[in-house]
Amino acid sequence: MKRRTLLTAVAAGTAAAATGAAVLPAEAKKPHHPTQKSGPLTVAYIEVNNHSMLNAGKYTLADGGAQVIDIANIFAANINYDDSKAYLYFNPQVQNVLDNVATQVRPLQKKGIKVLLSVLGNHQGAGFANFPTKKAADAFAKELANAVRRYGLDGIDFDDEYAEYGKNGTGQPNDFSFVYLVQALRKRLPNKLITLYDIGPSADRLEYNGQSVANTFDYAWNAFYGTWIVPHGPTAKSRVSPAAIWYSGTSSASAARLAQRTVDEGYGLFLTYDLTAADTSSYMTAFTQKLYGSATTYTP
């Protein structure tokens, strides 16, 4: 499901996390790094309903050969509701990626790219912010952790959109739900990435009863493309992306400007959305020149 119709309208009017060793199958434990690059990490969301995850591995820096994309998000799994509880759901396209991790995910991991499962609402009333109890939040955290382990992924990305809280008799957002969920997931996945797409009621509810999960996230990023907004989440600049760009919705000049500001102000990530099968190296060069001092090369 494309999430960007709403965000485009909002962005047009807007002025504007620490990693551990992933436990992966043997073939993915030793990624090949042609060269190490210095500078912010580049993140890419890929709409797998329409595009292949392998697109994330087709771009390298002309100077040195390092991968441009450091984190690739499978967009997206869903939090669904069955009239009694929330559960993790994979549509056919997401399930296809997961069933074929050997060919869709492992090649990226071997190149040093972290692959996360992004999860968002599905118009059924279930969301990260309305679990009725701590036990219910833990049950969903268990489903997420099991998926990460089963498919050898590098973590979970939370995106609180399209939940339609209150639908089907579900509750409205509460203050404890997301905190309990993130705490439970971190306990189950101590060495995996947990990231936050800064949107929705969950992103506004990172603290409960004196406990904050803001720094439990490894990374967080701005949700409004073409803008600069420092997101909720980790306090360290190295773990957030105030810049956000959409390959087909943000001009290359804006992408270059946001990349330069990322470097100038010392932020550690640069978020991009909707990487397709088309050769995007010319567009990428606009921001990789600023982030890394190099043009981008595309290899089909």
C-alpha positions as CSV (number, residue, x, y, z in Angstrom):
1,M,0.0,0.0,0.0
2,K,1.5,3.3,-0.9
3,R,1.6,5.7,2.0
4,R,2.6,8.9,0.3
5,T,-0.7,10.5,-0.9
6,L,-1.3,12.0,2.6
7,L,2.4,12.9,3.2
8,T,2.8,14.7,-0.1
9,A,0.0,17.1,0.8
10,V,1.4,17.6,4.3
11,A,5.0,18.1,3.1
12,A,4.0,20.7,0.6
13,G,2.8,22.9,3.4
14,T,5.5,22.1,5.9
15,A,8.6,24.4,6.3
16,A,10.0,22.5,7.7
17,A,19.4,4.5,16.8
18,A,23.2,1.7,18.4
19,T,23.5,-1.5,16.4
20,G,24.6,-5.0,17.5
21,A,25.7,-8.1,15.8
22,A,22.8,-9.7,14.0
23,V,22.2,-13.5,14.4
24,L,21.7,-14.5,10.8
25,P,22.0,-17.8,8.8
26,A,25.5,-18.8,8.0
27,E,25.5,-17.5,4.5
28,A,24.6,-14.0,5.7
29,K,27.0,-13.8,8.6
30,K,30.0,-12.5,6.6
31,P,29.0,-9.6,4.5
32,H,31.3,-8.4,1.8
33,H,32.3,-4.8,2.1
34,P,34.1,-3.5,-1.1
35,T,35.2,-0.5,0.9
36,Q,34.1,1.4,3.9
37,K,32.7,4.9,3.4
38,S,32.5,7.8,5.9
39,G,29.5,10.0,6.3
40,P,25.8,9.5,7.1
41,L,24.0,6.2,6.6
42,T,21.6,6.3,3.7
43,V,18.2,4.6,4.3
44,A,15.8,3.5,1.5
45,Y,12.2,2.3,1.8
46,I,11.2,0.0,-1.0
47,E,7.5,-0.6,-1.9
48,V,7.7,-4.3,-2.5
49,N,4.1,-4.4,-3.8
50,N,5.7,-2.9,-6.9
51,H,9.5,-3.2,-6.7
52,S,12.3,-5.6,-5.8
53,M,14.4,-5.3,-2.7
54,L,17.4,-6.0,-4.8
55,N,17.2,-2.5,-6.1
56,A,18.9,-1.4,-2.9
57,G,22.1,-3.2,-3.8
58,K,22.5,-1.7,-7.3
59,Y,24.1,1.6,-6.3
60,T,27.7,2.1,-5.4
61,L,29.9,5.2,-5.0
62,A,32.0,5.9,-8.1
63,D,34.9,6.7,-5.7
64,G,35.8,3.5,-3.9
65,G,32.8,1.3,-4.7
66,A,31.0,1.4,-1.3
67,Q,27.3,0.7,-1.3
68,V,25.1,3.9,-1.3
69,I,22.2,2.3,0.6
70,D,23.1,1.1,4.1
71,I,19.6,0.2,5.4
72,A,16.8,-1.1,3.2
73,N,13.3,-1.3,4.6
74,I,10.8,-3.9,3.3
75,F,7.6,-1.8,3.0
76,A,5.4,-3.1,4.4
77,A,4.0,-5.6,6.7
78,N,0.8,-4.7,8.7
79,I,-0.7,-4.8,12.1
80,N,-4.1,-6.3,11.6
81,Y,-7.1,-6.9,13.9
82,D,-9.2,-10.1,14.1
83,D,-12.1,-8.8,16.3
84,S,-10.2,-9.7,19.5
85,K,-6.6,-8.9,19.1
86,A,-3.9,-7.4,16.9
87,Y,-1.7,-9.7,14.8
88,L,1.2,-9.4,12.3
89,Y,0.1,-9.7,8.7
90,F,2.1,-10.1,5.5
91,N,0.4,-9.4,2.2
92,P,1.3,-11.6,-0.8
93,Q,4.1,-9.4,-2.0
94,V,5.7,-9.1,1.5
95,Q,5.3,-12.8,2.0
96,N,7.0,-13.5,-1.3
97,V,10.0,-11.5,-0.2
98,L,10.2,-13.3,3.1
99,D,9.7,-16.7,1.5
100,N,12.6,-15.9,-0.9
101,V,15.0,-14.3,1.5
102,A,17.8,-16.4,-0.1
103,T,17.5,-14.4,-3.3
104,Q,15.7,-11.2,-2.1
105,V,17.5,-10.4,1.2
106,R,20.7,-12.3,1.6
107,P,22.4,-10.7,-1.4
108,L,21.8,-7.3,0.2
109,Q,23.1,-8.5,3.6
110,K,26.2,-9.9,2.0
111,K,26.9,-6.4,0.7
112,G,26.7,-5.1,4.2
113,I,23.1,-3.6,3.8
114,K,20.8,-4.1,6.8
115,V,17.3,-5.2,5.9
116,L,14.5,-4.3,8.2
117,L,10.8,-5.2,8.1
118,S,8.6,-2.0,8.2
119,V,5.2,-2.5,9.9
120,L,2.2,-0.1,9.6
121,G,-1.5,-0.1,10.2
122,N,-4.1,-1.5,7.8
123,H,-7.3,0.5,8.3
124,Q,-8.7,-2.0,10.8
125,G,-8.3,-0.1,14.1
126,A,-5.2,-1.9,15.4
127,G,-2.2,0.2,15.9
128,F,0.9,0.3,18.1
129,A,-0.7,2.9,20.4
130,N,-3.8,1.1,21.5
131,F,-2.9,-2.2,23.0
132,P,-5.2,-2.6,25.9
133,T,-2.7,-4.3,28.2
134,K,1.0,-4.8,28.7
135,K,0.4,-8.5,27.9
136,A,-1.2,-7.7,24.6
137,A,1.8,-5.5,23.6
138,D,4.2,-8.2,24.6
139,A,2.3,-10.7,22.4
140,F,2.7,-8.6,19.4
141,A,6.3,-7.9,20.2
142,K,6.8,-11.7,20.2
143,E,5.3,-12.0,16.7
144,L,7.6,-9.3,15.5
145,A,10.7,-10.9,17.1
146,N,9.7,-14.3,15.7
147,A,9.5,-12.9,12.2
148,V,12.9,-11.3,12.4
149,R,14.5,-14.5,13.7
150,R,12.6,-16.8,11.3
151,Y,13.6,-14.8,8.2
152,G,17.1,-13.7,9.3
153,L,16.2,-10.0,9.1
154,D,18.1,-7.1,10.8
155,G,15.3,-5.5,12.7
156,I,11.9,-3.8,12.8
157,D,10.8,-0.4,11.6
158,F,7.6,1.2,13.2
159,D,5.4,3.3,11.0
160,D,2.2,4.4,12.7
161,E,0.0,5.2,9.7
162,Y,-3.4,4.0,8.5
163,A,-4.4,2.4,11.8
164,E,-7.8,4.2,12.0
165,Y,-7.8,4.0,15.7
166,G,-11.3,3.2,17.1
167,K,-12.5,1.3,14.0
168,N,-14.0,-2.2,14.6
169,G,-14.5,-1.4,18.3
170,T,-10.8,-0.9,19.0
171,G,-9.5,1.6,21.5
172,Q,-8.1,5.1,21.0
173,P,-4.4,5.7,21.5
174,N,-3.2,5.4,25.1
175,D,0.0,6.5,26.8
176,F,1.4,3.1,27.7
177,S,0.9,0.9,24.7
178,F,3.8,1.9,22.5
179,V,6.2,2.2,25.4
180,Y,5.4,-1.4,26.5
181,L,5.7,-2.6,22.9
182,V,9.1,-1.1,22.3
183,Q,10.4,-2.3,25.7
184,A,9.1,-5.8,25.0
185,L,10.6,-5.9,21.5
186,R,14.0,-4.7,22.7
187,K,14.1,-7.4,25.4
188,R,13.4,-10.0,22.7
189,L,15.8,-8.5,20.2
190,P,18.7,-7.0,22.2
191,N,21.1,-7.0,19.2
192,K,18.8,-6.1,16.3
193,L,17.8,-2.7,14.9
194,I,14.5,-1.0,16.1
195,T,13.7,2.2,14.2
196,L,11.0,4.8,14.2
197,Y,9.3,6.5,11.3
198,D,8.3,9.7,13.1
199,I,4.5,9.9,12.5
200,G,1.3,9.1,14.2
201,P,0.1,8.8,17.8
202,S,2.9,6.3,18.7
203,A,5.6,8.8,17.9
204,D,4.1,11.3,20.3
205,R,3.9,8.7,23.1
206,L,7.5,7.7,23.8
207,E,7.3,8.1,27.6
208,Y,5.1,6.6,30.2
209,N,5.3,6.6,34.0
210,G,8.7,8.1,34.0
211,Q,10.1,5.6,31.5
212,S,11.2,6.8,28.0
213,V,11.9,4.6,25.0
214,A,13.3,7.5,22.9
215,N,16.8,6.1,23.1
216,T,15.7,2.5,22.9
217,F,15.4,3.1,19.1
218,D,18.6,2.7,17.2
219,Y,17.5,5.3,14.6
220,A,14.6,7.6,13.8
221,W,13.7,9.6,10.7
222,N,11.5,12.4,9.5
223,A,8.3,11.3,7.8
224,F,7.7,14.3,5.5
225,Y,9.5,14.2,2.2
226,G,11.2,17.3,0.9
227,T,11.4,18.8,4.4
228,W,13.8,19.1,7.3
229,I,12.3,18.1,10.7
230,V,14.3,16.7,13.6
231,P,12.3,13.5,14.5
232,H,11.3,12.2,17.9
233,G,13.5,9.4,19.1
234,P,17.2,9.2,20.0
235,T,18.8,12.3,21.3
236,A,22.1,11.8,19.5
237,K,22.4,13.5,16.1
238,S,24.3,10.4,14.8
239,R,21.1,8.4,15.2
240,V,18.5,10.5,13.4
241,S,17.6,11.9,10.0
242,P,15.9,15.3,9.9
243,A,16.1,15.1,6.1
244,A,13.7,13.0,4.0
245,I,13.4,12.7,0.3
246,W,11.2,10.9,-2.2
247,Y,12.9,9.8,-5.4
248,S,10.0,10.8,-7.6
249,G,8.6,13.6,-5.4
250,T,11.6,15.6,-4.3
251,S,13.7,17.6,-6.7
252,S,17.3,16.8,-7.1
253,A,18.2,20.3,-6.0
254,S,16.2,19.8,-2.8
255,A,17.8,16.5,-2.2
256,A,21.3,18.0,-2.6
257,R,20.3,20.9,-0.2
258,L,19.0,18.5,2.4
259,A,22.1,16.3,2.1
260,Q,24.4,19.3,2.5
261,R,22.5,20.4,5.6
262,T,22.8,16.8,7.0
263,V,26.6,17.0,6.7
264,D,26.8,20.6,7.9
265,E,24.8,20.0,11.0
266,G,26.4,16.6,11.9
267,Y,23.4,14.3,11.5
268,G,24.1,10.6,11.0
269,L,21.3,9.4,8.6
270,F,19.7,10.4,5.3
271,L,16.2,9.0,4.5
272,T,15.0,8.2,1.1
273,Y,11.7,6.7,-0.1
274,D,10.4,4.5,-3.0
275,L,13.5,3.2,-4.7
276,T,12.4,1.6,-8.0
277,A,13.9,-0.5,-10.7
278,A,14.8,2.6,-12.8
279,D,18.4,3.8,-13.0
280,T,18.3,6.5,-10.3
281,S,22.1,7.1,-10.2
282,S,21.9,10.6,-11.7
283,Y,19.4,11.7,-9.0
284,M,21.4,9.9,-6.3
285,T,24.6,11.7,-7.4
286,A,23.0,15.0,-6.4
287,F,22.9,13.8,-2.7
288,T,25.9,11.4,-2.6
289,Q,28.2,14.2,-3.8
290,K,27.2,16.1,-0.7
291,L,27.1,13.2,1.7
292,Y,30.2,11.3,0.5
293,G,32.0,13.5,-2.0
294,S,31.4,11.0,-4.8
295,A,29.0,10.4,-7.7
296,T,26.8,7.3,-7.8
297,T,27.2,4.3,-10.2
298,Y,24.4,2.0,-11.1
299,T,24.9,-1.7,-11.9
300,P,21.8,-3.5,-13.1
